[in-house]
C-alpha cells in the first residue's frame, strides 16, 4: 500500500542510511558485549579476544528453548486479566483494549520455574547458552520484523504510524510501518514491550546467580544486589503495566525491527550485563558500600516511581486530591501541563530516577572495568535522544503552552546541569 499523502514525520536515526547501519550495529554490539563479559579482560572497547564459530552460535536446543519461552509468555498473555484497559484514541476515533496481566505473568513464570528447578531443571546451565539464545532471538527479530513489514502493506492508512511511512523499505522496516499490529485481540507490540524480554532478563539474572552459587558455594553480595535491584525494576514495570499505554512506544512509534529487536533480544541479553560480568569477574563488596549503593538505588526508585505515579494520577483524574493542588498550564488541546511537583523540578524527572538506578546497578561491579557501566552510558544516550524526541512532539502538540513550560522548567533531566 502506498503511503498516505500529506505531511510526514521527519526522518530520525539518520534516515535510511542510519537505519541500515543500526540494523547491523545493534546486533553486533549485543554480541560484542556477550563475548566481552565472558572473557578474561572484559574490555568494553576493542575487539573481542576471539570470534565464535557458527557451532557456538547455532543450537537446535537453544531454538526449542527460545520458542518454548515465547510460547509460554504468549499463553500467559491470553489468560484472563485482572483488568482490561483502553488505549489512547486512534486516528479513526477508536480505542484498543489491552489485558493488564503482566505482573500475573511474572508470578506464574516464577512459580513454573520454581517447580521446574525442584523437579531437576538445570537452571545453572542457562548462562552457557546465552550466545546461541541471543543468536536465535536475533533471527526471530529479523523474521518477525519482515512479517510485520509485509502485514503493514495491507493495513489501512489509518493504522500506520506517522514515522514509518517514508516509502524507503529499509527505513520503514527498521522503524515499523503499522502502529498497533494485531491478529484478533493479540497485540504484538504490547506483548513484546513488557513480557518475553523483561521477564527473560529476570530469569537470566537468576540463572547467573544460581550458576555463581554452583561455582563458589554461594552467590556474592554484589550478585544479590544486582538481582534484587533489577527484579524490583521489572516488577514495578509489570505492576504498573497500564502506564505504558501512554508512552511514545505505544502511541507514536510503529512496530518494526527497532522495537522488536530491542524488546526480545537487546533487553534480556544486554540488560543482564552486570550479572554476566559478576559471574566471571567476582567483586568484593563490604556491607558499608553495599548499604550506600542500596541508598542510591532507593533514591533513584523514589524519584522514578514518584514522578511516574504523579503523572499517571494526573492523567487519569486531575481532580484527585494527590494532584489537585499542583500548578498547571492550560493548552490549546484542552489538556493541562503539570508545572509543579516532580514535573516542576525538571521536565523528565522519571528519566533522572532511571539514571540514578542505572548507576546503582553498575556500582556492585566495582570500578576496575568499564564494561558493567555500558548500561549507564547507553541508557544516558537513549534517554537524551528520547527526551529530544519528546520535546519536538510536545512543541508540535502544545505550541505556546510548551514554550511557557520550558521557560518555567528550564532543566530537562538533571537539575542545574542539563
N, C-alpha and C positions, 0 to 999 in steps of 0.2 A: 504494500500500500504506500502510495506517495505521501510524503509528509504534508501536513496542512499548510495552507497559505497563511501569510501574516508574519508578524514579528516573531523571531525565535530567540531563545535564551542565548547569551554569549557563550562561546565555546570555552570550556575550562580544561585544566590539566595540560595546557599546551596544544589543544586541538588534536587532530588525527595523529600527528607525529608523536605528541606526548602520550596519547593513549596507546599507540603501538609500542613505545618504549616501556611503558608501565606494564603492559601485558607480559613482557619478558622480565622486567626488573623485579617486580613484586615476587613471583615465584623464586627467582634466582636469589633474592635477598633472604627469603624464608629458608631455603636450603643452606645458604651460607651460615645463617645463624644456628641451624640444627647441627651442622658439621663443626662449627666453632665451639659450641657448648660441650660437645663430646670429645674435643681434642685437648691435649695437654696444655698448649699455650693459651687456648681460649681467646684468640685475638679477634676483636671486632673488625679492625682494619687490616687489610692484607688478605691474600688468597688463603684458602684452607690448606692444611698440610698435604692432603691427598683428596682426589675426587673419587666418589664411589662409582663402581661399575653398575651396569643395569641389573645385575643379580642382587645388588644391595638395595636397589630401589623397588624392583618389581617382586611382589609376593602374592600369590593367589590367596594365601591365608589372610594377609592384610586386606585384600579386596573384599573377601567374605565378611571379615570383621567390620569393615567400614560400612558395607551395605546393611549389615545387621544393625549397626548403630543408627544409621539414618532411618531404617525401618522401625526400630523401637521408638525413636523420637516422633516419627510421623504417627505411629499408633497412639502414643500418649497425647499428641496434639488433638486427636479425634475423640478422646474421651470426653464425657460430659464435663463442662467447665463450671467453676464456681460463679462465674459471671460472664455475660456476653456483652461486649461494649461496642458502641458505634464509633466509626472513624470520622474524620473531618469530611465536610461536604465536598463532593467532587464536581467536576465541570458540568455534569448532567444533572446536578442537584440531588443526586442520590448519596447515600451513606452506606458504606460496607460494614458488616458486622464481624467481630473478632472474638474468639474464645479466650478468656483470661484464665488460663490454667498452666502457665509456665512454671510457677512455684510448685504446683502439684506434680508436674513432670519431673522436676528436680528431686522431690522427696521420693517419688516412686522409683526413679532411677537409682537413688541411693539405697533403697530397700532391695531392689533387684540385684545390685552389685554386692550388697552385703550378703544376701542369700547365696549368690554365686561364689563369693570368697569362702563362706562357711562350707560350701559343697566341694571346695578344692579348686576354684577358679584361680589360675596363677596370675594375679593382678600385677605382681612384680615383674612379669615378663613383658609388660606393655612398653616400658622405656626402650627396650631393644628393638621395638617395631616402629619407632617414631618416623624414621626415614621412609620405609615403604608405605606407612599410613599417610604421611604427608604427600607422597607421590600419587597415591590413588585419590586423595582428596583434591589435589590439583587437577588431575584428569577429570574428576567429577565436575569440578568448577567450569572447566572449558566446555565439556559436553553439555552440561546443564545450561550454560550461557548461550550456546548455539541453539538449543531447544527454545530458550526464552526469546532469542532474536527472531527465530522462524515463527514462533507463536505470535509475536507482535506484528508480523506482516499482515495478519488477517484481523487484527484487533481494530475496533472503531477508533476514529480520530480522537474522540473524547477520552479514550482510555490511555492515550500516550502521555509520557512525561514531557515536560517542557524542555528538558535538556538533552533528550535522546532522539531528536528528530532532525539532526543536522543533514541527513542524506548521505553522510560518509559511513560506510559499513563498519569500518574499524572503530571509529569513534562511538557510533551508536551501539555496537556490540559491547564495548567497554563500559559505557555509561548506563546502557539499558534503555530500550525504547518504551516498553509498557510500564505504567506506573504501579499497577497492582495486579500482576499476572496471577490468575486463579484457574483452577479446574473445580467446578462446582463451588463449594464453600472453602476449599483448601487454598489458602493464600500463601504462595511460595515465598514471597519476600518477608512477610510477617513471621512465618515459620522459621526461616533461616536466620532471621535477625537475632533471636534470643535462644533458640533451642539447641540444635546439634553442636554449634561452636562453643557457646558459653558453658553448657553443661559438660561438653567434651573437655574443655580447659580444666574444669574442676577435677574430672576423672583422671586426666593425665597428671595433674599435680599430686593427686592421691596415690597414683601408681608409682610416682617418683619417690614419694615418702615411704611407701611400702618397700621399694627396692633399696632405699638407703638403710632401712631397718634390717633388711636381709644381709646387707654388706657389712654394717658396722654395729649391729646389735640393737640399735635404737635410732630413731630419727633425731637429727640435730635440732637445737632450739631455733636456728635460722630457718630450717625447713618447716618447722611447725608454724613459725610466724608467717612465712610466705603463703603456706596453705591456708592459714586462718584468715589473713587479710583478703586474699583473693576469693575465698569462699564467701566472705561477708559481702564483697562487691557483687558477685554473681547472684547470691541470694537476694540482695537488695534489688537488683535489676529485675529479677523474676517476680519478686513480691509486688513491685510497683510496675508490673508489665504494661498496664493500661496507659501509663505516661508516654510510652514510645509512640503511641498513635498520633501525637502532635509534633514529633521530631521531623527534621528535614529528610531523613532517610525514608520515612513512610509517606510524608505529604508532598515531597518535591522530587526526589531522585527516582529515576527509573531503576528497574531491577535487571542489571546486566552483570558483566564479569566483575566490575569493581566491587559491588556488594556481595555477589555470590562467592567469589574467592575470599574476600575479606571475612565473611561470616563463617564459612565452613572449613577454611584452610588456615588463613592468616591468624585468626583469633586463637584457636586451640594450640597451634604449634609454635607461635611466637610469643603469645602472652604467657605461656608457661616457661619462658626462657630462664627466669630466676631459679625455678626449681630444677630445671635441667642442669644449669650451671652448678648448683649446690651438690647435686648427686656425685659429680666427678671432681668438684673442687670444694671440699668441705671448708667452712669458715668458722673459726672460734667466735663465740658470741656470749658475753657475760650478761648477767641479769641487769646491771645498771644501763648498759647500752640497749638491751632489748626493751627495757621499760621506756627509754627515751624514744625508741623507734615506734613503740605502741602509742605513745602520746602523739607523735607526729601523724600517724595514721588516723588516730581518733579525731584530731583537729581537722584533717582533710575530709574525713567522712562527715563530721558535724557540719562543715561548710557545704559540702556536696549535697547531703540529704536535706539540710535546712533550706537551701536555695531552691532545690527542685520541688520540695513539698510546698513551699510558699508559692511558687509559680503555678503548680498544678491546682492548688486550692483556689487561687485567684481565678484561674481559667474556668474552673467548674462553677464557682459561686463567689463573685466579687463581694457579696454581702456577708460572707462567712465572717464571724467575729474575729477569727485569727488574722484576717487580712483587710477587714473593713476600714480600719483606721489608717491604712497606708496611703501615701500620697500618690496620685496618678496623673497622667497626661492623656487627655482625650484625643482621639484620632478621627480622621475623616471616614474611616470604615465603621465607626461605631464602637470599636474596641478601645480599651484603655491600656496604657503602658505603666507598669509599676516604676516609680522613681524614688522609692524609699525602701526600707528594709534591706534584705540582701541585695536586691536589684538596684539600690541606690548607692551601694558601695562600689561595684564595678558592673559593667554591662553583662558579664558572663561569670558570675560567682561560682556556678556549678563547675565550670572549667578549672577555676582556681583550686577547688576542692579535689578535683580529679588529679591535678598535677601534684598536689601535696601527697596524696595517696600513692601516686606512682613513685615518688621519691622514697616513701616508706617501704614499698615493696622491694626496692633495689638495695637499700642500706643493709639488710641482713647478709648480703653477699660480700660485704667488705668494700674496700676501695682500691684493691690491688689490680682489678681488671675493669675495663670499660664495658665489656660485653653485657653484664647484668643491667647496665644503665641504658641499654638500647631502647627499652620500652619508654623510659622517661624522655629520651631525646626524640624518638619517633612520635610519641604522643604530644609533645610540645609542638612539633611541626604540624601534626594533624589538627590540633585544636586551634592553632593560629590560622591555618588555612580555612578551617571550618568557620571560625569567627569572622574572617573576611567575607566568606560566602553569606553568612548570616547578615552582616552589615549591608551588603548590596541588596539582598532581598527585602530587608526591613525598610531601607531607604526607599525602595521602589514601592513598597506596600503602604508605608505610613507617611512618607513625604516629610512635610514640615514638622510633624509631631516627632518623627525620629530624629530630625536635626536638633530639635529642642531637647530631646532626651540625651543625645550625645553631648550637648552643651552642659547639661546638668550633671551628667555622669561621664566625665572625660576619659576615665581609665577603662580599658577593655577587659583585661583579665587580672592583672596584678596591680593593686593599688599603688600609686605614685611611681610605678615603673613602666607598665605597658597597659 
